[in-house]
Amino acid sequence: MFFSLFLLFQLYENVNAQTGWVQQNSGTSLNLFSIRFLNENTGWAAGDSGLI
């Protein structure tokens, strides 16, 4: 029974997994021209007028 629930959960997670990029609103009208990531969850974008 436990294995069946585990398998069902794994299949559900795989169906709803996202691949690729997801567009986000930057909250600024300035141009962004550089991006750097520390890891898969943390990054910075830089833009005009010293915007970070």
C-alpha atoms as a printed R data frame, in Angstrom:
   type eleno elety resid chain resno      x      y       z
1  ATOM     1    CA   MET     A     1  0.000  0.000   0.000
2  ATOM     2    CA   PHE     A     2  2.752  2.457   0.983
3  ATOM     3    CA   PHE     A     3  4.708  1.680  -2.183
4  ATOM     4    CA   SER     A     4  1.610  2.343  -4.318
5  ATOM     5    CA   LEU     A     5  1.077  5.758  -2.705
6  ATOM     6    CA   PHE     A     6  4.766  6.572  -3.110
7  ATOM     7    CA   LEU     A     7  4.686  5.624  -6.798
8  ATOM     8    CA   LEU     A     8  1.524  7.639  -7.381
9  ATOM     9    CA   PHE     A     9  3.108 10.677  -5.708
10 ATOM    10    CA   GLN     A    10  6.258 10.350  -7.837
11 ATOM    11    CA   LEU     A    11  4.243 10.131 -11.050
12 ATOM    12    CA   TYR     A    12  2.173 13.174 -10.052
13 ATOM    13    CA   GLU     A    13  5.327 15.207  -9.307
14 ATOM    14    CA   ASN     A    14  6.849 14.300 -12.685
15 ATOM    15    CA   VAL     A    15  3.706 15.336 -14.581
16 ATOM    16    CA   ASN     A    16  3.697 18.779 -12.930
17 ATOM    17    CA   ALA     A    17  7.456 19.410 -13.158
18 ATOM    18    CA   GLN     A    18  8.449 22.518 -15.083
19 ATOM    19    CA   THR     A    19 11.265 22.606 -17.571
20 ATOM    20    CA   GLY     A    20 13.014 25.655 -18.915
21 ATOM    21    CA   TRP     A    21 12.722 29.305 -17.981
22 ATOM    22    CA   VAL     A    22  9.726 31.039 -16.441
23 ATOM    23    CA   GLN     A    23  9.305 34.741 -17.255
24 ATOM    24    CA   GLN     A    24  9.336 37.021 -14.211
25 ATOM    25    CA   ASN     A    25  8.484 40.708 -13.807
26 ATOM    26    CA   SER     A    26 11.629 42.652 -12.843
27 ATOM    27    CA   GLY     A    27  9.746 45.527 -11.230
28 ATOM    28    CA   THR     A    28 11.764 48.130 -13.137
29 ATOM    29    CA   SER     A    29 11.502 49.928 -16.453
30 ATOM    30    CA   LEU     A    30 15.316 50.208 -16.707
31 ATOM    31    CA   ASN     A    31 17.209 47.909 -19.077
32 ATOM    32    CA   LEU     A    32 18.704 44.775 -17.514
33 ATOM    33    CA   PHE     A    33 21.833 43.547 -19.276
34 ATOM    34    CA   SER     A    34 23.681 41.106 -17.008
35 ATOM    35    CA   ILE     A    35 22.735 38.197 -14.779
36 ATOM    36    CA   ARG     A    36 24.828 35.998 -12.477
37 ATOM    37    CA   PHE     A    37 23.782 33.040 -10.331
38 ATOM    38    CA   LEU     A    38 25.332 31.935  -7.046
39 ATOM    39    CA   ASN     A    39 23.388 28.647  -7.163
40 ATOM    40    CA   GLU     A    40 20.114 27.352  -8.632
41 ATOM    41    CA   ASN     A    41 18.052 29.509  -6.265
42 ATOM    42    CA   THR     A    42 19.995 32.772  -5.906
43 ATOM    43    CA   GLY     A    43 20.989 35.229  -8.612
44 ATOM    44    CA   TRP     A    44 21.428 38.905  -9.390
45 ATOM    45    CA   ALA     A    45 20.605 41.030 -12.391
46 ATOM    46    CA   ALA     A    46 22.340 44.319 -13.210
47 ATOM    47    CA   GLY     A    47 21.143 47.125 -15.399
48 ATOM    48    CA   ASP     A    48 21.230 50.788 -16.334
49 ATOM    49    CA   SER     A    49 22.100 53.461 -13.771
50 ATOM    50    CA   GLY     A    50 23.815 50.972 -11.434
51 ATOM    51    CA   LEU     A    51 20.630 48.950 -10.854
52 ATOM    52    CA   ILE     A    52 21.253 45.584  -9.122
